C-alpha cells in the first residue's frame, strides 16, 4: 500500500474510531485534589485542572464537584461542684467550598451533642472518674453540586487550573453548673473531586481526518 493510501486509511480509521466513541453518552474525566486538613478554623485553596477541550474537539456537558470532609473532634469536661450536674457539650463543625466568590458546595460536616450526667467532684481534675469524662465527636460528611448551563461551564474550560476556596470552621459550646471545666479539640480535612462529562464535538474529527488527507504527500509518477 502506498504512503498516500496508508494515510487515507489511517485518517478514515481515526474518524471511525472517534465517531464510534461519540455514540457513548457521557465520556468522563475525573480529577482529585490532595487532601488538606488542620486545626480549625482554616482557609485553603484547592487547585484542580480545567477541562481541556483540545482545540474544540471535545464538548463539555457538565461538571460535578464533590467535597468529602472528615471532622476529628474530642471534648472533655469535669464537674467541679459538690453535687451532681448534667453537662451538655455541643459541636458544630463544617467544611465548605466557594468558586469565584460564590458558594459551590453547602457547608457539610458534623453536628453532635453529648449529655453527661456528672457525679459530684471526685477531687481530681483528670476528665475521668465519676465527675469527668472524655468524648469522641468525630464524623464524616460528603456533598456535591453540578453545573450544566453553558454560562456555568465556561470558567471550567481551559488549559490552566481552577482555584476552589475551602473553609474549615468549628463552633463548640458547653452548658452546665457554675463551676465546670471543659475542653474542645477540633480539626477538619477536605478532599475535592471534579468530574467532567463530555462528548466529542460533532464534525471536529471529520475535519481533522480531511486535513490529514490534504497534507498527505502525492505519489510521484516515474517516467517509463
N, C-alpha and C positions, 0 to 999 in steps of 0.2 A: 504494500500500500504506500502511495506517495505521501510526502510530508503534508501536502495540502489536504489530501483526503483524510489523513490521520487527525489533523487539526479540526476539520469539519466534524468528524465523528466525535472527537473529544468535546467540542462545543455543544453538539447535539446532546451528548450524554449529560453534560452539566445542566442544560436546560431541562432535560427529562428528570434528572435526579432532584433538582430543586423544585421543579413543578410538582413532583410527587410529594415532597415534604410539605408543600403548601396545602395539600389536601388535609393534612393532620391539623386539627383545630388546637391552637394554643401551644406552640413551642415555648419552652420555659428556660429562663436563665436566672440563676439564684446566686446571690452574694450575701455573705455573713460577716459581720464585724467582729473584731476582737471583743472579748468580754471586758467590761470595765466595772470596778467596784471599789468603794472605800467608805469610811465612816461618814454618815450623813451629817450635814447637808452638803451636796456637791453638784457641780455643773460640769458636763463633759461633752465634747464634740465627737460624735461617731462619724467616720468618713467611709463612704462606700462608693464604688464605681457607678457612673452614669450608664445608661443604656446606649451602646454604640450601634447606630442604625446602618453602619457600614456603607456609607455613601448613598443612603436611601434605598438599599436593597432589603432592609428589614423594617417592618412597620410595628411599632409598639401599640399593643391593645390595652394593657392595664398594668398597674403597679400595685403590689400588695406589700405593705410594711408591717412586720411583726416584731413586737417587743416581748422578750422573755426577761422577767426580773425575779431576783431572789432577795429576800429580806432576811438577814441574820440578826436576831434581836433577843435580848435577855433582860429580865428585870429582877431586882432584889428588893426586899423590904424587911423591916424589923419594927415590931410594935414595942414602943418604949413605955407604954402606960402600965399601971399595976392592975389593970383589969382587961378582960377580953375585948377585942375590937375586930371589926370587919374592915379590911383594906382592899380597895379596888385599884387595880393597875390597868391602864388603857394605853394601847399603842396604835397609832395611825401612821403607817409608812408607805410611801408611794414612789414610783419611778414613772416619768412621763417624757414625751418627745415633742419637739417643735421643729418645723421646717419653714424657712423664710419668715420667721416670726409668728407663725400660726400653729395652733395645736395640731399635731399629727396623730398621736395616739393618746387617748384619755389616760389620766393618771391611773396606774394599776399597781397593786401591792397588797398589803395585808392590814386588816383592822382587827385587832384582838383585844379581849378584855379578860382579865383574871381577877377573881374574887377570892381573897384569902382570909379565912377566919382565924385570926391570930390569938393565941393564948396570952395571958399576962407576961410581961417581960421576964425572961429567964435569967437576966443578969449578965448575958454575954452578947455583944453585938457581932454576930457571925452570919446573919441572914440564914440561920438554920435553927435547929431545935424546935421548941413548941411556939416560940414567939416570932420567928422569922422564916423566910422562905425564898427560894430562887426559882424562876420560871422561864421556860423557853417560849418565846413569842414569834419564832421564825415562821416563814411561809414563802410560797412560790406563786407567781401570777403571770399571766400572759394576755396580750390583747393585740389586735391588728386593725388596720384600716386599708382601704383600697381607693385607687384613683383610676378613672377610665375616660373622663371627658377630655377632649383634645387640649383645652386650656390647662387642665391639671397635669397633663403628661409632659408638656414642653420643658419644664425645669429639670426633668429626669433624663432628657435625651442629650447626648454629647459624648465627648471622649475624656472628660475630666472626672471629678469627684463631686458627690453631693455631701454637704455638711448638715448633719442632723443633730440638733442640740438635745441632750438628755439631762434630766434633773432628778436627783435623788433627795427626797425630803422626808423627815420623820417628825412627828409630834407625839409627846408622851405626857401622861398625867397620872397622878396618884391621889386618891382621896381616902381619908380615914381619920383617926384621932388627932388631937393637937400635937402629940409627941410621937412622931413616926419617922423612920428613916427609909429612903427608897433610892434606887439607882437604876438607870436605864442605859443600855449599851446597844447601839443600832448601826448596822452598815447595810448598804444596798448595792446590788450589782445589776447590770443590764447588758443584754445581747440583742442586737438589731439585725434582722434579716430582710433583704429586699428580693422580691420575686417579680421578675419581668416576664410578662406573657406577650408573645409576638408572633407574627406570621411573615413569610417572605413577601416583599412588595410585589403585587401583580405586575407582570411585564418587565420587571427590572432585570431578571436573569435572561429573559429572551433577548433584550438589548445587549447584554453582556456577551451572549453567545454570538450574536451578529457581529459585534465588534471584533471578536476573536477571529472570525472568518475573514473580515475585511483586512486584517493585518497579516493574514497568513501569506507566506511567500508564494509567488506564482511559479509553477513548474516550468523550467526552461526547455524549450524545444531545440534539439540539436539538428543541424543541417545534415542531410544524408550525403 
